[in-house]
């Protein structure tokens, strides 16, 4: 599944997955609900592509 992050100029610098830090994750690394991301890019693009809002 393509996350379309690169198309939005969002770079994932690291992922915290179940307590493990994955620095410089490859494009093949799967992002799961609950993972914490350290990203670089325009805040608006990050919010539009990554943030999950709960009601």
C-alpha positions in Angstrom: 0.0 0.0 0.0 1.3 3.4 -1.0 1.0 6.0 1.8 1.4 8.9 -0.7 3.7 10.7 1.8 6.4 11.3 -0.8 3.9 12.8 -3.2 3.0 15.3 -0.4 6.7 16.1 0.3 6.5 14.5 3.8 9.6 12.6 4.9 9.4 10.1 7.7 12.7 10.4 9.7 11.9 7.7 12.3 9.1 5.5 13.5 8.5 4.3 17.1 6.8 1.0 16.8 5.9 -0.9 20.0 8.8 0.8 21.9 11.3 0.1 19.2 12.8 3.1 17.3 13.3 2.6 13.5 15.6 5.4 12.3 15.5 6.3 8.6 12.8 3.7 7.7 12.7 2.4 4.2 9.8 3.0 1.8 8.8 -0.6 2.4 8.3 -0.1 6.2 4.7 -0.5 7.1 3.1 2.2 9.2 0.5 0.9 11.7 -2.2 2.7 13.7 -0.5 3.6 17.0 3.0 4.1 15.6 4.6 7.4 16.4 6.3 9.2 13.6 9.0 11.9 13.4 8.4 13.7 10.1 9.8 16.5 8.1 7.6 18.6 5.8 4.9 21.2 5.7 2.7 21.0 8.7 -0.5 21.1 6.6 0.7 18.2 4.5 1.6 16.2 7.6 -1.8 16.8 9.1 -3.6 15.9 5.9 -1.7 12.7 5.3 -0.9 11.3 8.7 -3.0 12.6 11.6 -5.9 10.4 12.7 -8.6 12.2 14.5 -10.9 10.5 16.9 -14.3 11.8 17.9 
